[in-house]
């Protein structure tokens, strides 16, 4: 089968009939026609359609050496710098198509599955570990161009540092039993973005595991019996791309996953009852290298879009001569060029791992993941400051179709654009930074790779400063 198109994707997701709940009601019927999901699924379908665009196909797919079928390039295991750049080029095309607004475009989790498969030998010979199941998932995902969501966050019942949950009834999803058919999982996991809207759910521990019942990893179909997706409130403002240019296309639902005695077949289990594997696999694998490489590529596309929005605001109301405005846009430029430089550095300094796969250098990628959560909220603030009161006085598409049109054309025109275009630009800026969709984007980028403080701590612990210290001690002629 290989790479799919948008129609095939929509039809497959509709067939799943996942157990999705929104506003206290179970969703029935075709999920692709529901107002909360329609725009997102159409956007995802358009990404898959690009794989068959004659001008892009060779940049978005590669030919399978086994079948000759086109395979999505995000599944490519890179062995050379050329491979790595091919992957980045593919991810750039998809990210620019969505303006970086989709944090869980399919290439993100495809990269995760590819990374897991590339590092599966880490589990060879270890107790209760099945690296062959990871490889089978990878092969199945490539062959069918599967889409994934993932979850690894536990419910925020008690976040004190010394708390260990030994509750009788599981709150955090854990293994409660095993039988001839597989493991039984009960409890909940948080923050599966696009939960219920993908073919499968990848579930794993990301470290900090203390008990065997919490030490597991697996992938199961979205329609697995006992699996329930509880949605937050939808942030789709409406169908109008004029009034809601972003949420009507890119609103990625976040969900709570409830596992009600879910049977995970043995052939889908990667490991279980092994705390060492649960705490070490993510850190020692190429997960962070490839997942972060994709994320930074997307964040660069998003920053380019933000710069474009800010620049268009400046042009529309003619404030480019103000030095404080120039300084604000320069902040976005500096952030953009810094992120681009870090991404290229990670590729130039990439190294082959013990299995012959080329991993981007993780250090510049770690630096990027420390920078972006800090600068993205500032970018949002800059747009608000540049737009000023214009971010508040925003009529709708319907207003321009009413008897108010004459007044609006006169009083809401811009220095370089008619009123309807000016308002369209400002509505984009408003939805990007001040709507429920926009504020979710800010919070999402703040915590994309976890707690920013922990990210800083990890960078400090893994970055060697021995040489700089040695330079100073040599200069002072003292012992290190």
VEXSEDREN-704689 format. One record per residue (C-alpha): x, z, y. Coordinates in steps of 0.5 Angstrom, whole numbers, padded with zeros to 4 digits, always signed. Example, Ala and Ser with C-alpha at 12.3 -4.5 7.8 and 13.67 -1.06 7.14 Angstrom:
<recs>
+0025+0016-0009;+0027+0014-0002;
</recs>
This chain:
<recs>
+0000+0000+0000;+0005+0002+0005;+0004+0002+0013;-0004+0003+0014;-0008+0000+0020;-0012+0004+0025;-0019+0002+0021;-0016+0004+0014;-0014+0011+0018;-0021+0012+0020;-0024+0010+0014;-0020+0015+0010;-0021+0021+0015;-0028+0020+0015;-0028+0020+0007;-0025+0027+0007;-0031+0031+0009;-0027+0036+0011;-0030+0043+0012;-0030+0044+0019;-0033+0048+0024;-0034+0048+0031;-0039+0052+0036;-0041+0056+0030;-0044+0050+0026;-0041+0046+0020;-0039+0039+0022;-0043+0034+0018;-0043+0026+0018;-0037+0022+0020;-0032+0026+0024;-0030+0020+0028;-0036+0019+0031;-0036+0027+0033;-0035+0027+0041;-0030+0033+0040;-0026+0028+0036;-0028+0021+0037;-0023+0020+0043;-0017+0023+0039;-0018+0019+0032;-0019+0012+0036;-0012+0014+0039;-0009+0015+0033;-0012+0009+0030;-0009+0005+0036;-0002+0008+0034;-0003+0005+0027;-0005-0001+0029;+0001-0002+0033;+0005-0002+0026;+0002-0009+0025;+0003-0012+0032;+0008-0018+0031;+0012-0016+0037;+0013-0009+0034;+0012-0009+0027;+0020-0009+0026;+0021-0003+0031;+0016+0001+0027;+0016+0000+0020;+0022-0002+0015;+0021-0005+0008;+0021-0001+0002;+0027-0003-0003;+0022-0002-0009;+0016-0005-0007;+0018-0010-0001;+0012-0007+0003;+0012-0004+0010;+0013+0003+0011;+0013+0007+0017;+0019+0008+0020;+0018+0016+0021;+0019+0016+0014;+0026+0013+0014;+0032+0018+0012;+0037+0016+0016;+0044+0015+0014;+0048+0011+0020;+0047+0012+0027;+0044+0005+0027;+0038+0009+0023;+0038+0014+0027;+0037+0010+0033;+0032+0006+0030;+0028+0012+0028;+0028+0014+0036;+0026+0007+0038;+0020+0008+0034;+0018+0015+0036;+0019+0012+0043;+0014+0007+0043;+0009+0012+0040;+0010+0017+0045;+0010+0012+0051;+0003+0009+0048;+0000+0016+0048;+0004+0018+0055;+0007+0024+0051;+0001+0028+0051;+0000+0028+0043;+0004+0034+0040;+0002+0032+0033;+0002+0024+0033;+0003+0023+0026;+0011+0021+0027;+0012+0029+0028;+0010+0031+0021;+0012+0025+0018;+0019+0027+0020;+0018+0034+0017;+0016+0031+0010;+0022+0027+0011;+0027+0033+0013;+0024+0037+0007;+0025+0031+0002;+0032+0030+0005;+0034+0038+0004;+0030+0039-0003;+0036+0040-0007;+0037+0046-0003;+0032+0049-0008;+0035+0046-0015;+0036+0051-0020;+0033+0057-0016;+0027+0061-0019;+0020+0059-0018;+0022+0053-0014;+0020+0046-0015;+0024+0041-0011;+0022+0035-0015;+0015+0037-0012;+0017+0036-0005;+0020+0029-0007;+0014+0027-0010;+0010+0029-0004;+0015+0025+0000;+0014+0019-0004;+0007+0019-0004;+0007+0020+0004;+0011+0014+0004;+0007+0010+0000;+0000+0011+0003;+0002+0013+0010;-0001+0020+0010;-0002+0024+0016;-0001+0031+0016;-0002+0038+0020;+0002+0044+0018;+0001+0052+0019;+0006+0057+0019;+0003+0062+0024;+0000+0069+0022;-0006+0072+0025;-0004+0076+0031;-0007+0083+0028;-0001+0087+0030;+0005+0084+0033;+0009+0090+0033;+0016+0089+0031;+0016+0094+0025;+0009+0092+0023;+0009+0090+0016;+0002+0088+0013;+0000+0091+0007;-0008+0091+0008;-0012+0091+0001;-0016+0085+0003;-0011+0079+0006;-0011+0078+0013;-0005+0073+0013;-0006+0068+0008;-0002+0070+0001;-0002+0069-0006;-0007+0074-0010;-0006+0071-0017;-0003+0065-0021;-0006+0062-0027;-0005+0056-0032;-0007+0051-0026;-0003+0054-0020;-0003+0059-0015;-0009+0062-0011;-0008+0063-0004;-0013+0068+0000;-0013+0069+0008;-0012+0066+0014;-0007+0062+0018;-0007+0060+0025;-0006+0054+0030;-0006+0048+0025;-0007+0043+0031;-0011+0037+0029;-0013+0041+0023;-0019+0037+0019;-0017+0031+0022;-0011+0029+0017;-0010+0027+0010;-0006+0034+0008;-0004+0040+0010;+0003+0043+0010;+0003+0050+0009;+0010+0054+0009;+0014+0060+0011;+0018+0060+0017;+0022+0066+0016;+0021+0073+0017;+0018+0074+0010;+0018+0081+0006;+0014+0080+0000;+0013+0075-0005;+0006+0074-0004;+0008+0071+0003;+0014+0067+0000;+0011+0060-0001;+0010+0053+0001;+0006+0047-0001;+0002+0041+0001;-0006+0040-0001;-0011+0035+0001;-0015+0037+0007;-0022+0037+0003;-0019+0042-0002;-0024+0047-0004;-0024+0053-0001;-0021+0051+0005;-0024+0052+0012;-0022+0049+0019;-0025+0054+0025;-0024+0050+0031;-0023+0053+0038;-0028+0050+0044;-0027+0043+0045;-0023+0041+0052;-0026+0034+0052;-0029+0034+0059;-0033+0027+0057;-0033+0020+0055;-0031+0017+0062;-0024+0015+0062;-0025+0015+0070;-0027+0023+0070;-0023+0025+0064;-0017+0020+0063;-0013+0025+0058;-0018+0029+0055;-0022+0023+0053;-0016+0020+0049;-0011+0026+0047;-0015+0032+0046;-0012+0035+0040;-0016+0040+0037;-0013+0047+0035;-0016+0050+0029;-0015+0057+0025;-0015+0055+0017;-0018+0060+0012;-0016+0060+0005;-0022+0062+0001;-0019+0063-0006;-0016+0056-0005;-0013+0054-0012;-0006+0050-0010;-0004+0046-0017;+0003+0047-0019;+0005+0040-0018;+0004+0041-0010;+0008+0048-0010;+0015+0047-0007;+0016+0055-0008;+0013+0061-0009;+0015+0069-0010;+0022+0067-0008;+0023+0071-0001;+0030+0068+0000;+0027+0061-0001;+0022+0063+0004;+0027+0065+0009;+0033+0060+0008;+0030+0053+0007;+0027+0052+0014;+0034+0054+0017;+0038+0051+0012;+0035+0044+0011;+0035+0039+0016;+0028+0041+0019;+0030+0043+0026;+0034+0037+0027;+0029+0032+0025;+0023+0035+0028;+0026+0037+0034;+0029+0030+0035;+0022+0027+0035;+0019+0033+0039;+0025+0032+0045;+0023+0024+0045;+0016+0025+0046;+0018+0030+0051;+0022+0025+0055;+0016+0020+0055;+0011+0026+0057;+0016+0027+0063;+0017+0020+0065;+0009+0020+0065;+0009+0026+0070;+0014+0023+0074;+0010+0017+0075;+0004+0021+0077;+0007+0025+0082;+0010+0019+0085;+0004+0016+0085;+0001+0022+0089;+0006+0021+0094;+0005+0014+0095;-0002+0015+0095;-0002+0020+0101;+0004+0018+0104;+0008+0024+0104;+0015+0021+0102;+0019+0023+0108;+0018+0030+0107;+0024+0033+0105;+0021+0039+0101;+0017+0033+0097;+0023+0029+0096;+0026+0036+0093;+0020+0037+0088;+0020+0030+0085;+0028+0031+0085;+0027+0037+0080;+0023+0033+0075;+0028+0027+0076;+0033+0032+0074;+0029+0035+0068;+0028+0028+0066;+0035+0026+0066;+0038+0032+0063;+0033+0032+0057;+0035+0024+0056;+0042+0026+0056;+0041+0032+0051;+0038+0027+0046;+0043+0022+0047;+0049+0027+0046;+0045+0030+0039;+0045+0022+0036;+0053+0021+0038;+0055+0028+0035;+0051+0027+0029;+0054+0029+0022;+0053+0027+0015;+0050+0033+0011;+0052+0034+0004;+0047+0029+0001;+0049+0023+0006;+0044+0024+0011;+0045+0023+0018;+0043+0030+0022;+0043+0030+0030;+0047+0035+0033;+0042+0041+0033;+0046+0044+0039;+0044+0040+0045;+0037+0039+0041;+0037+0047+0042;+0039+0047+0049;+0033+0042+0050;+0028+0046+0047;+0030+0052+0051;+0030+0048+0058;+0023+0044+0057;+0019+0051+0056;+0021+0053+0063;+0021+0046+0067;+0014+0044+0064;+0010+0049+0068;+0014+0048+0074;+0013+0040+0073;+0005+0042+0073;+0006+0046+0079;+0010+0041+0083;+0004+0036+0082;-0001+0041+0084;+0003+0043+0091;+0004+0035+0092;-0003+0034+0091;-0005+0040+0095;-0013+0040+0097;-0014+0033+0094;-0014+0037+0087;-0020+0040+0089;-0025+0035+0093;-0026+0030+0087;-0032+0027+0086;-0034+0023+0080;-0035+0016+0077;-0042+0017+0078;-0042+0019+0085;-0038+0012+0087;-0044+0009+0083;-0049+0013+0088;-0052+0012+0095;-0046+0017+0097;-0041+0011+0096;-0040+0009+0103;-0039+0016+0105;-0033+0017+0100;-0030+0010+0101;-0029+0012+0109;-0027+0020+0108;-0023+0020+0101;-0019+0013+0102;-0011+0014+0101;-0006+0011+0106;-0005+0006+0101;-0011+0005+0096;-0018+0005+0097;-0022+0011+0096;-0024+0010+0088;-0017+0009+0086;-0015+0015+0090;-0020+0019+0087;-0018+0016+0080;-0011+0018+0081;-0012+0025+0083;-0017+0026+0078;-0011+0024+0073;-0007+0029+0076;-0012+0035+0076;-0014+0034+0069;-0006+0034+0067;-0005+0040+0071;-0011+0044+0072;-0017+0043+0067;-0018+0046+0061;-0014+0040+0057;-0008+0041+0062;-0007+0048+0062;-0007+0048+0054;-0002+0043+0055;+0002+0048+0059;+0001+0053+0054;+0003+0048+0048;+0009+0046+0051;+0011+0053+0053;+0011+0055+0045;+0012+0049+0042;+0018+0051+0038;+0016+0059+0038;+0017+0064+0043;+0022+0062+0048;+0026+0069+0048;+0027+0068+0041;+0029+0061+0042;+0034+0063+0047;+0037+0069+0042;+0038+0064+0037;+0042+0059+0041;+0046+0065+0043;+0047+0067+0036;+0049+0060+0033;+0053+0057+0039;+0060+0059+0038;+0064+0062+0045;+0070+0063+0041;+0074+0058+0045;+0072+0059+0052;+0074+0067+0051;+0080+0065+0048;+0082+0061+0054;+0081+0067+0058;+0084+0071+0054;+0090+0067+0054;+0090+0066+0062;+0090+0073+0062;+0095+0074+0057;+0091+0079+0053;+0089+0080+0046;+0082+0077+0044;
</recs>
